[in-house]
């Protein structure tokens, strides 16, 4: 029976050393820190999904544009176009993030967008998920 080894990111070996910035930006010193690779990647992904293209200076292509979908007619064409953009952007901005499930559902009656993504990190044992609702 093959042995499966658990791969630990070297950054995570020092538990008191921060590796990223957490969301929301409301800590005692303005920013809360993340101390593991898993939490840092999740915070970066949430930042990506909450950002619209054009909002980030010097990187105007960064952002999923989920909020923009609220002000357009919600139909399958818009949702499939956005799903394709998200998959393409994940390969560009987060090449180690491998989505295992993406659910993007628009509810036209309430003008709501529900986004769920499960993902794994390549070359590690990290698996996690994100749920974002826009109303």
C-alpha positions as CSV (number, residue, x, y, z in Angstrom):
1,X,0.0,0.0,0.0
2,X,1.6,3.4,-1.0
3,X,2.3,5.9,1.6
4,X,0.9,9.4,1.1
5,X,3.1,12.1,2.6
6,X,1.6,15.3,3.9
7,X,3.3,18.3,2.3
8,X,3.6,21.4,4.5
9,X,4.5,24.7,3.1
10,X,7.8,26.0,4.6
11,X,6.1,29.3,5.4
12,X,3.8,27.5,7.9
13,X,6.7,26.1,10.0
14,X,6.9,29.3,12.1
15,X,3.5,29.6,13.7
16,X,4.1,33.1,15.0
17,X,5.2,34.6,11.7
18,X,2.4,36.2,9.6
19,X,2.2,35.2,6.0
20,X,-0.6,37.5,4.7
21,X,-3.3,40.0,5.4
22,X,-6.8,38.8,6.4
23,X,-10.1,40.2,5.3
24,X,-11.9,42.3,6.6
25,X,-9.5,45.1,7.1
26,X,-10.7,45.9,10.6
27,X,-8.0,44.8,13.0
28,X,-6.5,46.7,15.9
29,X,-3.6,47.9,13.8
30,X,-5.8,48.3,10.7
31,X,-4.9,44.8,9.3
32,X,-5.4,41.4,10.8
33,X,-2.7,38.9,9.7
34,X,-3.0,35.3,8.5
35,X,-0.5,32.8,9.9
36,X,-1.0,29.8,7.5
37,X,-0.8,29.4,3.8
38,X,-4.4,28.0,3.7
39,X,-5.8,31.2,5.3
40,X,-3.6,33.5,3.2
41,X,-4.8,31.9,0.0
42,X,-8.4,32.0,1.1
43,X,-8.2,35.7,2.0
44,X,-6.5,36.4,-1.4
45,X,-9.2,34.5,-3.3
46,X,-12.0,36.4,-1.4
47,X,-10.2,39.7,-2.2
48,X,-10.2,38.6,-5.9
49,X,-13.9,37.8,-5.9
50,X,-14.9,41.0,-4.1
51,X,-12.9,43.2,-6.6
52,X,-14.2,44.4,-9.9
53,X,-11.9,44.7,-12.9
54,X,-10.4,48.2,-12.9
55,X,-10.5,48.8,-9.2
56,X,-6.9,47.8,-8.5
57,X,-4.3,50.3,-9.6
58,X,-1.5,48.9,-11.7
59,X,-3.4,45.6,-12.2
60,X,-6.7,46.7,-13.8
61,X,-7.5,43.1,-15.0
62,X,-7.6,41.8,-11.4
63,X,-11.0,41.0,-10.1
64,X,-13.9,38.7,-10.8
65,X,-16.6,41.3,-11.4
66,X,-19.3,39.4,-9.4
67,X,-20.9,42.6,-8.2
68,X,-21.3,43.9,-11.8
69,X,-23.6,40.9,-12.5
70,X,-26.1,42.4,-10.1
71,X,-26.8,45.3,-12.4
72,X,-27.2,43.2,-15.6
73,X,-30.0,40.9,-16.5
74,X,-29.2,37.6,-14.9
75,X,-29.3,34.8,-17.4
76,X,-27.4,31.7,-18.3
77,X,-25.2,33.5,-21.0
78,X,-24.0,36.0,-18.4
79,X,-23.3,33.3,-15.8
80,X,-21.4,31.1,-18.2
81,X,-19.4,34.1,-19.5
82,X,-18.4,35.0,-15.9
83,X,-17.6,31.3,-15.0
84,X,-15.2,31.2,-18.0
85,X,-13.6,34.5,-16.9
86,X,-13.2,33.2,-13.4
87,X,-11.5,29.9,-14.6
88,X,-9.2,31.8,-16.9
89,X,-8.3,34.4,-14.2
90,X,-7.6,31.7,-11.6
91,X,-5.0,30.2,-14.0
92,X,-3.4,33.6,-14.3
93,X,-3.5,35.0,-10.8
94,X,-3.7,31.8,-8.7
95,X,-1.9,29.1,-10.8
96,X,-1.7,26.7,-7.8
97,X,-5.4,26.9,-7.0
98,X,-7.3,24.1,-8.7
99,X,-11.1,24.5,-8.6
100,X,-12.9,21.3,-7.9
101,X,-16.4,22.8,-8.0
102,X,-17.8,26.2,-9.1
103,X,-21.4,27.0,-8.6
104,X,-22.6,30.4,-9.8
105,X,-26.4,30.9,-9.5
106,X,-28.3,34.0,-10.3
107,X,-31.8,34.5,-8.8
108,X,-33.5,37.2,-11.0
109,X,-36.5,37.6,-8.7
110,X,-34.4,38.9,-5.9
111,X,-31.5,40.1,-8.0
112,X,-29.1,37.9,-6.1
113,X,-26.0,36.1,-7.1
114,X,-24.8,33.1,-5.1
115,X,-21.2,32.0,-5.7
116,X,-19.7,28.8,-4.3
117,X,-16.2,27.4,-5.0
118,X,-14.4,24.4,-3.7
119,X,-10.7,24.2,-4.5
120,X,-7.5,22.4,-3.8
121,X,-4.0,23.8,-3.8
122,X,-1.5,21.9,-6.1
123,X,1.4,20.1,-4.4
124,X,-0.2,20.3,-1.0
125,X,-3.0,18.7,1.0
126,X,-5.0,22.0,1.3
127,X,-8.6,21.9,0.3
128,X,-11.1,24.6,1.2
129,X,-14.2,26.5,-0.1
130,X,-15.6,29.9,-0.4
131,X,-19.3,31.0,-0.3
132,X,-20.2,34.6,-1.4
133,X,-23.7,36.0,-1.7
134,X,-24.4,39.3,-3.4
135,X,-27.8,41.0,-3.0
